Amino acid sequence: MGKIWVLQHHPIENLAAIADALESAALAWQYVRTFRGEPVPRDMSNASALIVMGGPMGVYETDRYPYLRAEMKLVECAIRDRKPVLGVCLGSQLLAAALGAKVVKGRAMELGWHRVTLTPQGKADSLFRGLPDSFDAFHWHGDVFDLPRYAVALASSEQTPLQAFRYGDNAYGLLFHIEATEESVGSMCREFAADLKSGGIDGDKIVADTPDRIAKLSPIADAVFTRWANPILGSGSKAGA
């Protein structure tokens, strides 16, 4: 069984809470730090699954970030090989684009803590089944995507109609950040403070609200990521799915 490739686009956008689920499932992973120029694997022959993290670039900026083309090819390989895929924020946009969906700038950036509501299909999905129908999640994105053909819409927010989708049985795109931790939220508010300023958003309030929000979000994140990780080894879900 190979390791999990983790495509990382920015130093602060790491696995965060996802790492806890991988460790609990005894899964090994390896970052591919494309922001440092590390080459994207050409196929999934040495990996059991693929995680694609967030980043400040856009899917349509392949001329500026040519490695995004290689990443989408790797996503295509993982889907073709029926290996689990998890895309977070930019990762969900790359997954959508690899599946032929349009990714464009939204009408405004969606930043901070906002409510996500599961669709009927989301409530029945193996990752979200039995969890709250709606919950507050952390957001930091300016781009949105159409639902890929044959994919299933799983969640929405007031601003963004499509916040999550599933393609097939094991490829998931999550535009929101349920992997967020107090540390990662603070880091993003500092690193991307210009986004907050341009939107007239109080970053200090986001940080102040985060401990209470994380306390409520963490059990949901643990269930979702544990359910995604456990089938990679063929084990039963520790979250009771």
C-alpha positions as CSV (number, residue, x, y, z in Angstrom):
1,M,0.0,0.0,0.0
2,G,1.5,3.3,-1.1
3,K,1.5,6.6,0.8
4,I,-1.0,9.4,0.2
5,W,0.2,12.2,-2.0
6,V,-0.6,15.6,-0.5
7,L,-0.3,18.5,-3.0
8,Q,0.5,21.7,-1.0
9,H,0.3,25.2,-2.6
10,H,1.3,27.4,0.3
11,P,3.3,26.9,3.4
12,I,0.4,27.6,5.8
13,E,-2.2,25.6,4.0
14,N,-1.3,22.2,5.3
15,L,-3.3,19.1,6.3
16,A,-4.2,20.6,9.7
17,A,-7.0,18.5,11.3
18,I,-6.9,16.0,8.3
19,A,-3.5,14.8,9.7
20,D,-5.2,13.5,12.9
21,A,-7.6,11.3,10.9
22,L,-4.7,9.9,8.8
23,E,-2.7,9.2,11.9
24,S,-5.6,7.4,13.5
25,A,-6.0,5.3,10.4
26,A,-2.3,4.5,10.4
27,L,-1.9,6.1,7.0
28,A,1.4,7.6,5.8
29,W,1.5,10.7,3.6
30,Q,4.0,12.8,1.8
31,Y,3.7,16.5,0.9
32,V,4.4,17.5,-2.6
33,R,5.3,21.2,-2.1
34,T,4.6,22.7,-5.5
35,F,5.2,26.2,-4.2
36,R,8.8,25.1,-3.7
37,G,9.1,23.7,-7.2
38,E,8.8,20.0,-6.1
39,P,7.7,18.0,-9.1
40,V,4.1,16.6,-9.2
41,P,4.0,12.8,-9.5
42,R,3.2,11.7,-13.0
43,D,0.8,9.0,-11.9
44,M,-0.7,7.2,-8.8
45,S,1.3,4.0,-9.1
46,N,3.1,4.6,-5.8
47,A,0.2,6.2,-3.9
48,S,-3.0,4.9,-2.4
49,A,-4.9,8.2,-2.4
50,L,-4.6,11.9,-3.2
51,I,-5.3,15.0,-1.2
52,V,-5.1,18.4,-2.9
53,M,-5.0,21.4,-0.5
54,G,-5.9,25.0,-0.8
55,G,-3.9,28.0,-2.1
56,P,-4.1,31.6,-3.2
57,M,-3.9,30.9,-6.9
58,G,-6.7,30.2,-9.4
59,V,-7.3,27.1,-11.6
60,Y,-7.3,29.4,-14.6
61,E,-3.8,30.7,-13.8
62,T,-1.9,27.8,-15.4
63,D,0.4,30.2,-17.4
64,R,1.6,31.7,-14.1
65,Y,1.5,28.3,-12.2
66,P,2.2,25.6,-14.8
67,Y,2.3,22.9,-12.2
68,L,-1.5,23.2,-11.9
69,R,-1.8,21.4,-15.2
70,A,0.3,18.5,-13.9
71,E,-1.9,18.5,-10.7
72,M,-5.1,18.2,-12.8
73,K,-3.5,15.3,-14.7
74,L,-2.7,13.6,-11.5
75,V,-6.3,14.1,-10.3
76,E,-7.4,12.5,-13.5
77,C,-5.1,9.6,-12.9
78,A,-6.5,9.0,-9.4
79,I,-10.0,9.1,-10.6
80,R,-9.2,6.7,-13.5
81,D,-7.5,4.4,-11.1
82,R,-10.4,4.6,-8.6
83,K,-8.2,5.9,-5.8
84,P,-9.7,8.2,-3.2
85,V,-9.4,11.9,-3.8
86,L,-10.0,14.8,-1.4
87,G,-9.8,18.4,-2.7
88,V,-10.0,21.3,-0.2
89,C,-10.7,24.8,-1.4
90,L,-8.4,25.2,-4.4
91,G,-8.2,21.4,-4.4
92,S,-11.9,21.2,-4.9
93,Q,-11.6,23.7,-7.8
94,L,-8.9,21.6,-9.4
95,L,-11.0,18.5,-9.0
96,A,-14.0,20.2,-10.6
97,A,-11.8,21.5,-13.5
98,A,-10.3,18.1,-14.0
99,L,-13.8,16.7,-14.3
100,G,-14.6,19.3,-17.0
101,A,-16.5,21.8,-14.9
102,K,-16.1,25.6,-15.2
103,V,-14.2,27.4,-12.4
104,V,-14.6,31.2,-12.3
105,K,-14.3,34.2,-9.9
106,G,-17.3,34.5,-7.6
107,R,-19.2,37.8,-7.1
108,A,-17.2,38.4,-3.9
109,M,-14.7,36.6,-1.7
110,E,-16.3,34.4,1.1
111,L,-14.1,34.8,4.1
112,G,-14.4,33.8,7.8
113,W,-17.0,31.7,9.5
114,H,-20.2,31.1,7.6
115,R,-22.9,28.4,7.8
116,V,-22.9,25.4,5.4
117,T,-26.1,23.5,4.8
118,L,-26.2,19.9,3.5
119,T,-28.3,19.0,0.6
120,P,-30.6,16.0,0.8
121,Q,-27.9,14.0,-1.0
122,G,-25.3,15.4,1.4
123,K,-27.4,14.2,4.4
124,A,-27.4,10.7,2.9
125,D,-23.7,10.7,1.9
126,S,-21.3,8.3,3.6
127,L,-19.1,11.1,4.9
128,F,-21.8,13.4,6.3
129,R,-24.6,10.9,7.2
130,G,-25.8,11.4,10.8
131,L,-24.0,14.8,11.2
132,P,-25.8,18.1,11.7
133,D,-27.7,19.3,8.7
134,S,-25.9,22.6,8.9
135,F,-22.9,23.9,10.7
136,D,-20.5,26.8,10.7
137,A,-17.3,26.3,8.7
138,F,-14.3,28.4,7.9
139,H,-14.1,29.9,4.4
140,W,-11.4,31.6,2.4
141,H,-12.1,31.6,-1.3
142,G,-12.9,33.9,-4.2
143,D,-13.6,31.3,-6.9
144,V,-16.6,29.1,-7.4
145,F,-17.3,26.2,-9.8
146,D,-20.2,24.5,-11.6
147,L,-21.2,21.0,-10.6
148,P,-19.2,18.5,-12.7
149,R,-21.2,16.1,-14.9
150,Y,-22.3,13.0,-13.0
151,A,-21.3,14.6,-9.7
152,V,-23.6,15.0,-6.7
153,A,-24.0,18.3,-4.9
154,L,-23.5,17.9,-1.1
155,A,-23.6,21.3,0.5
156,S,-24.3,25.1,0.0
157,S,-23.9,28.3,1.8
158,E,-25.9,31.5,1.6
159,Q,-23.4,33.1,-0.7
160,T,-22.2,30.0,-2.7
161,P,-24.8,27.5,-4.0
162,L,-22.2,24.7,-4.5
163,Q,-19.9,24.2,-1.5
164,A,-19.2,20.5,-1.8
165,F,-19.6,17.6,-4.2
166,R,-18.9,14.0,-4.7
167,Y,-17.9,12.3,-7.9
168,G,-18.3,8.5,-8.0
169,D,-17.8,6.8,-4.7
170,N,-14.6,8.3,-3.3
171,A,-13.7,11.7,-5.0
172,Y,-14.8,14.7,-2.8
173,G,-14.4,18.4,-3.3
174,L,-14.9,20.7,-0.3
175,L,-14.8,24.4,-1.0
176,F,-14.9,25.2,2.8
177,H,-12.3,24.4,5.4
178,I,-13.5,22.0,8.0
179,E,-9.9,21.0,8.5
180,A,-9.3,24.4,10.1
181,T,-7.6,24.7,13.5
182,E,-7.1,27.7,15.7
183,E,-3.5,27.8,14.4
184,S,-4.5,27.6,10.7
185,V,-7.2,30.2,11.0
186,G,-4.8,32.6,12.8
187,S,-2.1,32.0,10.1
188,M,-4.5,32.6,7.3
189,C,-5.8,35.9,8.8
190,R,-2.2,37.1,9.1
191,E,-0.9,35.8,5.8
192,F,-3.8,37.0,3.7
193,A,-4.7,40.1,5.7
194,A,-5.0,42.1,2.4
195,D,-8.1,39.9,1.5
196,L,-9.8,40.9,4.8
197,K,-8.9,44.6,4.4
198,S,-10.3,44.7,0.8
199,G,-13.5,43.1,2.0
200,G,-13.8,45.3,5.0
201,I,-13.7,42.3,7.3
202,D,-12.5,42.3,10.9
203,G,-9.8,39.7,11.1
204,D,-9.4,40.1,14.8
205,K,-13.1,39.1,15.3
206,I,-12.6,36.0,13.1
207,V,-9.7,35.0,15.3
208,A,-11.6,35.8,18.5
209,D,-14.6,33.7,17.4
210,T,-12.4,30.8,16.3
211,P,-12.0,28.8,19.6
212,D,-15.7,28.4,20.1
213,R,-16.3,27.7,16.4
214,I,-13.5,25.1,16.3
215,A,-14.9,23.3,19.4
216,K,-18.2,22.8,17.5
217,L,-16.6,22.0,14.2
218,S,-13.9,19.6,15.3
219,P,-16.2,16.6,15.9
220,I,-17.7,17.1,12.4
221,A,-14.3,17.3,10.8
222,D,-13.1,14.2,12.7
223,A,-16.0,12.2,11.5
224,V,-15.8,13.4,7.9
225,F,-12.0,12.8,7.5
226,T,-12.0,9.5,9.4
227,R,-14.7,8.2,7.2
228,W,-12.8,9.3,4.1
229,A,-9.5,7.8,5.4
230,N,-10.6,4.5,6.8
231,P,-11.7,2.7,3.6
232,I,-8.2,3.3,2.2
233,L,-7.1,0.4,4.4
234,G,-10.4,-1.3,4.1
235,S,-11.3,-0.8,7.8
236,G,-14.6,0.1,9.3
237,S,-15.3,3.7,10.2
238,K,-14.4,4.9,13.7
239,A,-17.1,7.5,13.3
240,G,-19.8,4.9,13.2
241,A,-20.7,5.2,9.5
